[in-house]
Amino acid sequence: MNAIRTRYHVPTNHRGGRFCATDGEKPTVKIAYDYALSTEENHRAAAQKLMEAYDWTEDLIGAWHGDDMYWIRVPKPERNAQ
């Protein structure tokens, strides 16, 4: 199981603020800062985009470490069909 790290990159003269997600391997994904979302929601969106790139379907649990967030994948709870 790979952990996912998300990091915020401040805007520059050429690029707006963005979030990057990586698991230490390729691909690394980048998304633009979405001002309609909270900071944590932006971090989650970047992690979710990386999961889509790998076709991972688990849920995410995240925690802060400094300015970055780290995410682990956990199995989705099974739903009992009745």
PyMOL Python script that loads the backbone (N, CA, C, O; Angstrom):
from pymol import cmd

cmd.read_pdbstr("""\
ATOM      1  N   MET A   1       0.846  -1.177   0.000  1.00  0.00           N
ATOM      2  CA  MET A   1       0.000   0.000   0.000  1.00  0.00           C
ATOM      3  C   MET A   1       0.887   1.234   0.000  1.00  0.00           C
ATOM      4  O   MET A   1       1.820   1.339   0.797  1.00  0.00           O
ATOM      5  N   ASN A   2       0.598   2.147  -0.879  1.00  0.00           N
ATOM      6  CA  ASN A   2       1.354   3.388  -0.957  1.00  0.00           C
ATOM      7  C   ASN A   2       0.591   4.517  -0.289  1.00  0.00           C
ATOM      8  O   ASN A   2      -0.623   4.641  -0.451  1.00  0.00           O
ATOM      9  N   ALA A   3       1.307   5.338   0.462  1.00  0.00           N
ATOM     10  CA  ALA A   3       0.718   6.557   1.007  1.00  0.00           C
ATOM     11  C   ALA A   3       0.766   7.628  -0.072  1.00  0.00           C
ATOM     12  O   ALA A   3       1.639   7.611  -0.938  1.00  0.00           O
ATOM     13  N   ILE A   4      -0.169   8.549  -0.013  1.00  0.00           N
ATOM     14  CA  ILE A   4      -0.217   9.661  -0.961  1.00  0.00           C
ATOM     15  C   ILE A   4       0.111  10.932  -0.192  1.00  0.00           C
ATOM     16  O   ILE A   4      -0.449  11.182   0.876  1.00  0.00           O
ATOM     17  N   ARG A   5       1.031  11.743  -0.741  1.00  0.00           N
ATOM     18  CA  ARG A   5       1.334  13.042  -0.142  1.00  0.00           C
ATOM     19  C   ARG A   5       0.770  14.120  -1.055  1.00  0.00           C
ATOM     20  O   ARG A   5       0.968  14.089  -2.270  1.00  0.00           O
ATOM     21  N   THR A   6       0.061  15.078  -0.454  1.00  0.00           N
ATOM     22  CA  THR A   6      -0.415  16.232  -1.212  1.00  0.00           C
ATOM     23  C   THR A   6       0.250  17.483  -0.652  1.00  0.00           C
ATOM     24  O   THR A   6       0.460  17.615   0.554  1.00  0.00           O
ATOM     25  N   ARG A   7       0.572  18.385  -1.554  1.00  0.00           N
ATOM     26  CA  ARG A   7       1.299  19.599  -1.171  1.00  0.00           C
ATOM     27  C   ARG A   7       0.735  20.786  -1.962  1.00  0.00           C
ATOM     28  O   ARG A   7       0.416  20.673  -3.145  1.00  0.00           O
ATOM     29  N   TYR A   8       0.623  21.912  -1.277  1.00  0.00           N
ATOM     30  CA  TYR A   8       0.176  23.152  -1.917  1.00  0.00           C
ATOM     31  C   TYR A   8       1.388  23.911  -2.429  1.00  0.00           C
ATOM     32  O   TYR A   8       2.386  24.059  -1.723  1.00  0.00           O
ATOM     33  N   HIS A   9       1.292  24.393  -3.668  1.00  0.00           N
ATOM     34  CA  HIS A   9       2.338  25.232  -4.260  1.00  0.00           C
ATOM     35  C   HIS A   9       1.761  26.626  -4.477  1.00  0.00           C
ATOM     36  O   HIS A   9       0.724  26.790  -5.120  1.00  0.00           O
ATOM     37  N   VAL A  10       2.442  27.618  -3.934  1.00  0.00           N
ATOM     38  CA  VAL A  10       1.947  28.995  -3.989  1.00  0.00           C
ATOM     39  C   VAL A  10       1.953  29.514  -5.428  1.00  0.00           C
ATOM     40  O   VAL A  10       2.699  29.016  -6.271  1.00  0.00           O
ATOM     41  N   PRO A  11       1.116  30.518  -5.702  1.00  0.00           N
ATOM     42  CA  PRO A  11       1.096  31.093  -7.046  1.00  0.00           C
ATOM     43  C   PRO A  11       2.413  31.801  -7.368  1.00  0.00           C
ATOM     44  O   PRO A  11       3.097  32.319  -6.485  1.00  0.00           O
ATOM     45  N   THR A  12       2.739  31.805  -8.643  1.00  0.00           N
ATOM     46  CA  THR A  12       3.909  32.533  -9.131  1.00  0.00           C
ATOM     47  C   THR A  12       3.427  33.559 -10.156  1.00  0.00           C
ATOM     48  O   THR A  12       2.223  33.739 -10.336  1.00  0.00           O
ATOM     49  N   ASN A  13       4.348  34.217 -10.813  1.00  0.00           N
ATOM     50  CA  ASN A  13       3.984  35.164 -11.869  1.00  0.00           C
ATOM     51  C   ASN A  13       3.394  34.464 -13.090  1.00  0.00           C
ATOM     52  O   ASN A  13       2.728  35.092 -13.913  1.00  0.00           O
ATOM     53  N   HIS A  14       3.645  33.151 -13.201  1.00  0.00           N
ATOM     54  CA  HIS A  14       3.228  32.419 -14.395  1.00  0.00           C
ATOM     55  C   HIS A  14       2.156  31.371 -14.133  1.00  0.00           C
ATOM     56  O   HIS A  14       1.490  30.923 -15.067  1.00  0.00           O
ATOM     57  N   ARG A  15       1.980  30.971 -12.866  1.00  0.00           N
ATOM     58  CA  ARG A  15       1.021  29.926 -12.532  1.00  0.00           C
ATOM     59  C   ARG A  15       0.238  30.318 -11.286  1.00  0.00           C
ATOM     60  O   ARG A  15       0.753  30.982 -10.387  1.00  0.00           O
ATOM     61  N   GLY A  16      -1.007  29.893 -11.258  1.00  0.00           N
ATOM     62  CA  GLY A  16      -1.808  30.102 -10.059  1.00  0.00           C
ATOM     63  C   GLY A  16      -1.474  29.071  -8.999  1.00  0.00           C
ATOM     64  O   GLY A  16      -0.675  28.166  -9.239  1.00  0.00           O
ATOM     65  N   GLY A  17      -2.077  29.202  -7.835  1.00  0.00           N
ATOM     66  CA  GLY A  17      -1.880  28.228  -6.771  1.00  0.00           C
ATOM     67  C   GLY A  17      -2.348  26.857  -7.236  1.00  0.00           C
ATOM     68  O   GLY A  17      -3.315  26.750  -7.991  1.00  0.00           O
ATOM     69  N   ARG A  18      -1.661  25.802  -6.785  1.00  0.00           N
ATOM     70  CA  ARG A  18      -2.005  24.455  -7.218  1.00  0.00           C
ATOM     71  C   ARG A  18      -1.656  23.443  -6.133  1.00  0.00           C
ATOM     72  O   ARG A  18      -0.861  23.710  -5.233  1.00  0.00           O
ATOM     73  N   PHE A  19      -2.262  22.304  -6.247  1.00  0.00           N
ATOM     74  CA  PHE A  19      -2.014  21.189  -5.340  1.00  0.00           C
ATOM     75  C   PHE A  19      -1.446  20.044  -6.157  1.00  0.00           C
ATOM     76  O   PHE A  19      -1.923  19.756  -7.254  1.00  0.00           O
ATOM     77  N   CYS A  20      -0.425  19.393  -5.618  1.00  0.00           N
ATOM     78  CA  CYS A  20       0.187  18.244  -6.275  1.00  0.00           C
ATOM     79  C   CYS A  20       0.021  17.028  -5.371  1.00  0.00           C
ATOM     80  O   CYS A  20       0.077  17.137  -4.146  1.00  0.00           O
ATOM     81  N   ALA A  21      -0.181  15.883  -5.987  1.00  0.00           N
ATOM     82  CA  ALA A  21      -0.303  14.626  -5.255  1.00  0.00           C
ATOM     83  C   ALA A  21       0.671  13.625  -5.848  1.00  0.00           C
ATOM     84  O   ALA A  21       0.809  13.532  -7.067  1.00  0.00           O
ATOM     85  N   THR A  22       1.351  12.873  -4.980  1.00  0.00           N
ATOM     86  CA  THR A  22       2.276  11.839  -5.427  1.00  0.00           C
ATOM     87  C   THR A  22       2.286  10.696  -4.427  1.00  0.00           C
ATOM     88  O   THR A  22       2.000  10.878  -3.244  1.00  0.00           O
ATOM     89  N   ASP A  23       2.617   9.530  -4.921  1.00  0.00           N
ATOM     90  CA  ASP A  23       2.844   8.386  -4.045  1.00  0.00           C
ATOM     91  C   ASP A  23       4.314   7.987  -4.097  1.00  0.00           C
ATOM     92  O   ASP A  23       4.681   6.891  -3.674  1.00  0.00           O
ATOM     93  N   GLY A  24       5.148   8.873  -4.614  1.00  0.00           N
ATOM     94  CA  GLY A  24       6.576   8.615  -4.731  1.00  0.00           C
ATOM     95  C   GLY A  24       6.950   8.006  -6.065  1.00  0.00           C
ATOM     96  O   GLY A  24       8.133   7.816  -6.349  1.00  0.00           O
ATOM     97  N   GLU A  25       5.959   7.695  -6.889  1.00  0.00           N
ATOM     98  CA  GLU A  25       6.183   7.142  -8.212  1.00  0.00           C
ATOM     99  C   GLU A  25       5.426   8.001  -9.215  1.00  0.00           C
ATOM    100  O   GLU A  25       4.743   8.952  -8.836  1.00  0.00           O
ATOM    101  N   LYS A  26       5.547   7.669 -10.470  1.00  0.00           N
ATOM    102  CA  LYS A  26       4.798   8.377 -11.492  1.00  0.00           C
ATOM    103  C   LYS A  26       3.408   7.784 -11.557  1.00  0.00           C
ATOM    104  O   LYS A  26       3.283   6.606 -11.222  1.00  0.00           O
ATOM    105  N   PRO A  27       2.359   8.466 -11.947  1.00  0.00           N
ATOM    106  CA  PRO A  27       2.338   9.876 -12.271  1.00  0.00           C
ATOM    107  C   PRO A  27       2.128  10.741 -11.039  1.00  0.00           C
ATOM    108  O   PRO A  27       1.553  10.299 -10.045  1.00  0.00           O
ATOM    109  N   THR A  28       2.597  11.969 -11.116  1.00  0.00           N
ATOM    110  CA  THR A  28       2.268  12.992 -10.137  1.00  0.00           C
ATOM    111  C   THR A  28       1.172  13.835 -10.773  1.00  0.00           C
ATOM    112  O   THR A  28       1.281  14.214 -11.939  1.00  0.00           O
ATOM    113  N   VAL A  29       0.127  14.130 -10.028  1.00  0.00           N
ATOM    114  CA  VAL A  29      -0.958  14.937 -10.593  1.00  0.00           C
ATOM    115  C   VAL A  29      -0.962  16.309  -9.957  1.00  0.00           C
ATOM    116  O   VAL A  29      -0.563  16.487  -8.806  1.00  0.00           O
ATOM    117  N   LYS A  30      -1.423  17.274 -10.733  1.00  0.00           N
ATOM    118  CA  LYS A  30      -1.527  18.657 -10.270  1.00  0.00           C
ATOM    119  C   LYS A  30      -2.921  19.162 -10.590  1.00  0.00           C
ATOM    120  O   LYS A  30      -3.455  18.917 -11.671  1.00  0.00           O
ATOM    121  N   ILE A  31      -3.500  19.870  -9.630  1.00  0.00           N
ATOM    122  CA  ILE A  31      -4.803  20.495  -9.868  1.00  0.00           C
ATOM    123  C   ILE A  31      -4.725  21.950  -9.424  1.00  0.00           C
ATOM    124  O   ILE A  31      -3.979  22.299  -8.510  1.00  0.00           O
ATOM    125  N   ALA A  32      -5.504  22.783 -10.086  1.00  0.00           N
ATOM    126  CA  ALA A  32      -5.562  24.203  -9.726  1.00  0.00           C
ATOM    127  C   ALA A  32      -6.299  24.374  -8.402  1.00  0.00           C
ATOM    128  O   ALA A  32      -7.182  23.585  -8.067  1.00  0.00           O
ATOM    129  N   TYR A  33      -5.932  25.403  -7.660  1.00  0.00           N
ATOM    130  CA  TYR A  33      -6.608  25.740  -6.406  1.00  0.00           C
ATOM    131  C   TYR A  33      -8.056  26.073  -6.730  1.00  0.00           C
ATOM    132  O   TYR A  33      -8.328  26.938  -7.561  1.00  0.00           O
ATOM    133  N   ASP A  34      -8.982  25.386  -6.074  1.00  0.00           N
ATOM    134  CA  ASP A  34     -10.408  25.633  -6.251  1.00  0.00           C
ATOM    135  C   ASP A  34     -10.880  26.451  -5.049  1.00  0.00           C
ATOM    136  O   ASP A  34     -11.000  25.923  -3.944  1.00  0.00           O
ATOM    137  N   TYR A  35     -11.144  27.726  -5.263  1.00  0.00           N
ATOM    138  CA  TYR A  35     -11.488  28.634  -4.171  1.00  0.00           C
ATOM    139  C   TYR A  35     -12.856  28.341  -3.564  1.00  0.00           C
ATOM    140  O   TYR A  35     -13.191  28.887  -2.513  1.00  0.00           O
ATOM    141  N   ALA A  36     -13.655  27.487  -4.210  1.00  0.00           N
ATOM    142  CA  ALA A  36     -14.940  27.103  -3.647  1.00  0.00           C
ATOM    143  C   ALA A  36     -14.772  26.022  -2.578  1.00  0.00           C
ATOM    144  O   ALA A  36     -15.711  25.733  -1.836  1.00  0.00           O
ATOM    145  N   LEU A  37     -13.580  25.426  -2.497  1.00  0.00           N
ATOM    146  CA  LEU A  37     -13.304  24.359  -1.539  1.00  0.00           C
ATOM    147  C   LEU A  37     -12.402  24.863  -0.424  1.00  0.00           C
ATOM    148  O   LEU A  37     -11.686  25.853  -0.580  1.00  0.00           O
ATOM    149  N   SER A  38     -12.450  24.164   0.701  1.00  0.00           N
ATOM    150  CA  SER A  38     -11.514  24.468   1.786  1.00  0.00           C
ATOM    151  C   SER A  38     -10.133  23.936   1.403  1.00  0.00           C
ATOM    152  O   SER A  38      -9.989  23.211   0.419  1.00  0.00           O
ATOM    153  N   THR A  39      -9.132  24.300   2.182  1.00  0.00           N
ATOM    154  CA  THR A  39      -7.788  23.815   1.915  1.00  0.00           C
ATOM    155  C   THR A  39      -7.739  22.295   1.975  1.00  0.00           C
ATOM    156  O   THR A  39      -7.175  21.652   1.090  1.00  0.00           O
ATOM    157  N   GLU A  40      -8.330  21.721   3.016  1.00  0.00           N
ATOM    158  CA  GLU A  40      -8.325  20.259   3.137  1.00  0.00           C
ATOM    159  C   GLU A  40      -9.077  19.593   1.991  1.00  0.00           C
ATOM    160  O   GLU A  40      -8.657  18.547   1.498  1.00  0.00           O
ATOM    161  N   GLU A  41     -10.181  20.190   1.568  1.00  0.00           N
ATOM    162  CA  GLU A  41     -10.928  19.636   0.438  1.00  0.00           C
ATOM    163  C   GLU A  41     -10.107  19.686  -0.844  1.00  0.00           C
ATOM    164  O   GLU A  41     -10.198  18.771  -1.662  1.00  0.00           O
ATOM    165  N   ASN A  42      -9.308  20.732  -1.040  1.00  0.00           N
ATOM    166  CA  ASN A  42      -8.414  20.799  -2.192  1.00  0.00           C
ATOM    167  C   ASN A  42      -7.356  19.702  -2.128  1.00  0.00           C
ATOM    168  O   ASN A  42      -7.059  19.066  -3.140  1.00  0.00           O
ATOM    169  N   HIS A  43      -6.787  19.478  -0.946  1.00  0.00           N
ATOM    170  CA  HIS A  43      -5.817  18.391  -0.779  1.00  0.00           C
ATOM    171  C   HIS A  43      -6.475  17.049  -1.134  1.00  0.00           C
ATOM    172  O   HIS A  43      -5.892  16.233  -1.848  1.00  0.00           O
ATOM    173  N   ARG A  44      -7.685  16.835  -0.627  1.00  0.00           N
ATOM    174  CA  ARG A  44      -8.395  15.580  -0.910  1.00  0.00           C
ATOM    175  C   ARG A  44      -8.663  15.428  -2.407  1.00  0.00           C
ATOM    176  O   ARG A  44      -8.524  14.334  -2.953  1.00  0.00           O
ATOM    177  N   ALA A  45      -9.041  16.510  -3.067  1.00  0.00           N
ATOM    178  CA  ALA A  45      -9.317  16.448  -4.507  1.00  0.00           C
ATOM    179  C   ALA A  45      -8.064  16.042  -5.283  1.00  0.00           C
ATOM    180  O   ALA A  45      -8.152  15.284  -6.249  1.00  0.00           O
ATOM    181  N   ALA A  46      -6.896  16.544  -4.866  1.00  0.00           N
ATOM    182  CA  ALA A  46      -5.649  16.157  -5.532  1.00  0.00           C
ATOM    183  C   ALA A  46      -5.357  14.678  -5.302  1.00  0.00           C
ATOM    184  O   ALA A  46      -4.969  13.972  -6.233  1.00  0.00           O
ATOM    185  N   ALA A  47      -5.540  14.204  -4.073  1.00  0.00           N
ATOM    186  CA  ALA A  47      -5.323  12.788  -3.780  1.00  0.00           C
ATOM    187  C   ALA A  47      -6.305  11.917  -4.568  1.00  0.00           C
ATOM    188  O   ALA A  47      -5.935  10.859  -5.077  1.00  0.00           O
ATOM    189  N   GLN A  48      -7.544  12.366  -4.662  1.00  0.00           N
ATOM    190  CA  GLN A  48      -8.559  11.626  -5.397  1.00  0.00           C
ATOM    191  C   GLN A  48      -8.191  11.538  -6.879  1.00  0.00           C
ATOM    192  O   GLN A  48      -8.391  10.499  -7.508  1.00  0.00           O
ATOM    193  N   LYS A  49      -7.661  12.612  -7.431  1.00  0.00           N
ATOM    194  CA  LYS A  49      -7.269  12.604  -8.846  1.00  0.00           C
ATOM    195  C   LYS A  49      -6.133  11.607  -9.089  1.00  0.00           C
ATOM    196  O   LYS A  49      -6.114  10.931 -10.118  1.00  0.00           O
ATOM    197  N   LEU A  50      -5.189  11.512  -8.149  1.00  0.00           N
ATOM    198  CA  LEU A  50      -4.121  10.526  -8.281  1.00  0.00           C
ATOM    199  C   LEU A  50      -4.702   9.113  -8.213  1.00  0.00           C
ATOM    200  O   LEU A  50      -4.280   8.230  -8.960  1.00  0.00           O
ATOM    201  N   MET A  51      -5.664   8.902  -7.322  1.00  0.00           N
ATOM    202  CA  MET A  51      -6.293   7.585  -7.230  1.00  0.00           C
ATOM    203  C   MET A  51      -6.982   7.209  -8.535  1.00  0.00           C
ATOM    204  O   MET A  51      -6.951   6.048  -8.944  1.00  0.00           O
ATOM    205  N   GLU A  52      -7.603   8.185  -9.187  1.00  0.00           N
ATOM    206  CA  GLU A  52      -8.243   7.926 -10.477  1.00  0.00           C
ATOM    207  C   GLU A  52      -7.207   7.534 -11.524  1.00  0.00           C
ATOM    208  O   GLU A  52      -7.476   6.678 -12.367  1.00  0.00           O
ATOM    209  N   ALA A  53      -6.024   8.151 -11.482  1.00  0.00           N
ATOM    210  CA  ALA A  53      -4.968   7.823 -12.441  1.00  0.00           C
ATOM    211  C   ALA A  53      -4.516   6.374 -12.301  1.00  0.00           C
ATOM    212  O   ALA A  53      -4.127   5.747 -13.286  1.00  0.00           O
ATOM    213  N   TYR A  54      -4.566   5.843 -11.086  1.00  0.00           N
ATOM    214  CA  TYR A  54      -4.169   4.461 -10.823  1.00  0.00           C
ATOM    215  C   TYR A  54      -5.353   3.490 -10.830  1.00  0.00           C
ATOM    216  O   TYR A  54      -5.153   2.287 -10.667  1.00  0.00           O
ATOM    217  N   ASP A  55      -6.564   3.981 -11.011  1.00  0.00           N
ATOM    218  CA  ASP A  55      -7.781   3.169 -10.921  1.00  0.00           C
ATOM    219  C   ASP A  55      -7.957   2.547  -9.541  1.00  0.00           C
ATOM    220  O   ASP A  55      -8.455   1.428  -9.420  1.00  0.00           O
ATOM    221  N   TRP A  56      -7.550   3.269  -8.502  1.00  0.00           N
ATOM    222  CA  TRP A  56      -7.766   2.824  -7.123  1.00  0.00           C
ATOM    223  C   TRP A  56      -9.168   3.239  -6.715  1.00  0.00           C
ATOM    224  O   TRP A  56      -9.639   4.309  -7.103  1.00  0.00           O
ATOM    225  N   THR A  57      -9.840   2.398  -5.933  1.00  0.00           N
ATOM    226  CA  THR A  57     -11.241   2.666  -5.589  1.00  0.00           C
ATOM    227  C   THR A  57     -11.490   2.761  -4.087  1.00  0.00           C
ATOM    228  O   THR A  57     -12.639   2.902  -3.670  1.00  0.00           O
ATOM    229  N   GLU A  58     -10.451   2.688  -3.271  1.00  0.00           N
ATOM    230  CA  GLU A  58     -10.641   2.719  -1.831  1.00  0.00           C
ATOM    231  C   GLU A  58     -11.042   4.116  -1.334  1.00  0.00           C
ATOM    232  O   GLU A  58     -11.006   5.092  -2.082  1.00  0.00           O
ATOM    233  N   ASP A  59     -11.422   4.182  -0.060  1.00  0.00           N
ATOM    234  CA  ASP A  59     -11.651   5.463   0.609  1.00  0.00           C
ATOM    235  C   ASP A  59     -10.304   6.025   1.062  1.00  0.00           C
ATOM    236  O   ASP A  59      -9.302   5.310   1.095  1.00  0.00           O
ATOM    237  N   LEU A  60     -10.292   7.305   1.408  1.00  0.00           N
ATOM    238  CA  LEU A  60      -9.074   7.960   1.876  1.00  0.00           C
ATOM    239  C   LEU A  60      -9.234   8.459   3.301  1.00  0.00           C
ATOM    240  O   LEU A  60     -10.291   8.960   3.684  1.00  0.00           O
ATOM    241  N   ILE A  61      -8.171   8.314   4.079  1.00  0.00           N
ATOM    242  CA  ILE A  61      -8.090   8.937   5.394  1.00  0.00           C
ATOM    243  C   ILE A  61      -6.836   9.794   5.366  1.00  0.00           C
ATOM    244  O   ILE A  61      -5.754   9.307   5.038  1.00  0.00           O
ATOM    245  N   GLY A  62      -6.979  11.081   5.712  1.00  0.00           N
ATOM    246  CA  GLY A  62      -5.848  12.003   5.631  1.00  0.00           C
ATOM    247  C   GLY A  62      -5.498  12.617   6.968  1.00  0.00           C
ATOM    248  O   GLY A  62      -6.329  12.713   7.871  1.00  0.00           O
ATOM    249  N   ALA A  63      -4.246  13.031   7.072  1.00  0.00           N
ATOM    250  CA  ALA A  63      -3.769  13.713   8.276  1.00  0.00           C
ATOM    251  C   ALA A  63      -2.710  14.727   7.860  1.00  0.00           C
ATOM    252  O   ALA A  63      -1.993  14.538   6.877  1.00  0.00           O
ATOM    253  N   TRP A  64      -2.631  15.793   8.624  1.00  0.00           N
ATOM    254  CA  TRP A  64      -1.643  16.842   8.366  1.00  0.00           C
ATOM    255  C   TRP A  64      -0.289  16.458   8.952  1.00  0.00           C
ATOM    256  O   TRP A  64      -0.203  15.856  10.023  1.00  0.00           O
ATOM    257  N   HIS A  65       0.758  16.817   8.231  1.00  0.00           N
ATOM    258  CA  HIS A  65       2.121  16.745   8.754  1.00  0.00           C
ATOM    259  C   HIS A  65       2.823  17.988   8.213  1.00  0.00           C
ATOM    260  O   HIS A  65       3.199  18.039   7.043  1.00  0.00           O
ATOM    261  N   GLY A  66       2.993  18.978   9.069  1.00  0.00           N
ATOM    262  CA  GLY A  66       3.513  20.264   8.600  1.00  0.00           C
ATOM    263  C   GLY A  66       2.495  20.905   7.683  1.00  0.00           C
ATOM    264  O   GLY A  66       1.316  20.997   8.027  1.00  0.00           O
ATOM    265  N   ASP A  67       2.938  21.347   6.519  1.00  0.00           N
ATOM    266  CA  ASP A  67       2.036  21.971   5.547  1.00  0.00           C
ATOM    267  C   ASP A  67       1.453  20.969   4.562  1.00  0.00           C
ATOM    268  O   ASP A  67       0.574  21.319   3.774  1.00  0.00           O
ATOM    269  N   ASP A  68       1.924  19.736   4.593  1.00  0.00           N
ATOM    270  CA  ASP A  68       1.476  18.701   3.666  1.00  0.00           C
ATOM    271  C   ASP A  68       0.403  17.844   4.323  1.00  0.00           C
ATOM    272  O   ASP A  68       0.248  17.832   5.544  1.00  0.00           O
ATOM    273  N   MET A  69      -0.328  17.134   3.485  1.00  0.00           N
ATOM    274  CA  MET A  69      -1.251  16.119   3.983  1.00  0.00           C
ATOM    275  C   MET A  69      -0.804  14.773   3.448  1.00  0.00           C
ATOM    276  O   MET A  69      -0.329  14.656   2.318  1.00  0.00           O
ATOM    277  N   TYR A  70      -0.967  13.764   4.280  1.00  0.00           N
ATOM    278  CA  TYR A  70      -0.663  12.393   3.880  1.00  0.00           C
ATOM    279  C   TYR A  70      -1.952  11.589   3.952  1.00  0.00           C
ATOM    280  O   TYR A  70      -2.740  11.732   4.887  1.00  0.00           O
ATOM    281  N   TRP A  71      -2.149  10.752   2.962  1.00  0.00           N
ATOM    282  CA  TRP A  71      -3.385   9.999   2.821  1.00  0.00           C
ATOM    283  C   TRP A  71      -3.069   8.518   2.734  1.00  0.00           C
ATOM    284  O   TRP A  71      -2.095   8.119   2.095  1.00  0.00           O
ATOM    285  N   ILE A  72      -3.893   7.703   3.375  1.00  0.00           N
ATOM    286  CA  ILE A  72      -3.804   6.276   3.198  1.00  0.00           C
ATOM    287  C   ILE A  72      -5.125   5.778   2.640  1.00  0.00           C
ATOM    288  O   ILE A  72      -6.190   6.343   2.886  1.00  0.00           O
ATOM    289  N   ARG A  73      -5.015   4.707   1.885  1.00  0.00           N
ATOM    290  CA  ARG A  73      -6.208   4.095   1.306  1.00  0.00           C
ATOM    291  C   ARG A  73      -6.728   3.037   2.265  1.00  0.00           C
ATOM    292  O   ARG A  73      -5.958   2.244   2.807  1.00  0.00           O
ATOM    293  N   VAL A  74      -8.014   3.031   2.467  1.00  0.00           N
ATOM    294  CA  VAL A  74      -8.657   2.030   3.323  1.00  0.00           C
ATOM    295  C   VAL A  74      -9.819   1.419   2.545  1.00  0.00           C
ATOM    296  O   VAL A  74     -10.451   2.097   1.735  1.00  0.00           O
ATOM    297  N   PRO A  75     -10.101   0.139   2.791  1.00  0.00           N
ATOM    298  CA  PRO A  75     -11.221  -0.487   2.080  1.00  0.00           C
ATOM    299  C   PRO A  75     -12.533   0.221   2.391  1.00  0.00           C
ATOM    300  O   PRO A  75     -12.768   0.680   3.509  1.00  0.00           O
ATOM    301  N   LYS A  76     -13.369   0.295   1.379  1.00  0.00           N
ATOM    302  CA  LYS A  76     -14.699   0.868   1.595  1.00  0.00           C
ATOM    303  C   LYS A  76     -15.519  -0.123   2.408  1.00  0.00           C
ATOM    304  O   LYS A  76     -15.405  -1.332   2.208  1.00  0.00           O
ATOM    305  N   PRO A  77     -16.340   0.373   3.320  1.00  0.00           N
ATOM    306  CA  PRO A  77     -17.170  -0.547   4.117  1.00  0.00           C
ATOM    307  C   PRO A  77     -18.160  -1.263   3.209  1.00  0.00           C
ATOM    308  O   PRO A  77     -18.714  -0.680   2.276  1.00  0.00           O
ATOM    309  N   GLU A  78     -18.366  -2.533   3.506  1.00  0.00           N
ATOM    310  CA  GLU A  78     -19.323  -3.308   2.724  1.00  0.00           C
ATOM    311  C   GLU A  78     -20.731  -2.910   3.122  1.00  0.00           C
ATOM    312  O   GLU A  78     -21.020  -2.693   4.299  1.00  0.00           O
ATOM    313  N   ARG A  79     -21.577  -2.818   2.160  1.00  0.00           N
ATOM    314  CA  ARG A  79     -22.976  -2.480   2.398  1.00  0.00           C
ATOM    315  C   ARG A  79     -23.766  -3.787   2.382  1.00  0.00           C
ATOM    316  O   ARG A  79     -23.633  -4.587   1.456  1.00  0.00           O
ATOM    317  N   ASN A  80     -24.570  -3.993   3.387  1.00  0.00           N
ATOM    318  CA  ASN A  80     -25.418  -5.193   3.436  1.00  0.00           C
ATOM    319  C   ASN A  80     -26.671  -4.938   2.627  1.00  0.00           C
ATOM    320  O   ASN A  80     -27.460  -4.045   2.937  1.00  0.00           O
ATOM    321  N   ALA A  81     -26.841  -5.728   1.594  1.00  0.00           N
ATOM    322  CA  ALA A  81     -28.044  -5.607   0.781  1.00  0.00           C
ATOM    323  C   ALA A  81     -29.175  -6.373   1.464  1.00  0.00           C
ATOM    324  O   ALA A  81     -29.017  -7.537   1.829  1.00  0.00           O
ATOM    325  N   GLN A  82     -30.305  -5.713   1.629  1.00  0.00           N
ATOM    326  CA  GLN A  82     -31.447  -6.368   2.280  1.00  0.00           C
ATOM    327  C   GLN A  82     -32.627  -6.397   1.377  1.00  0.00           C
ATOM    328  O   GLN A  82     -33.680  -6.910   1.755  1.00  0.00           O
TER     329      GLN A  82
END
""", "prot")
cmd.dss("prot")
cmd.show_as("cartoon", "prot")
cmd.util.cbc("prot")
cmd.orient("prot")
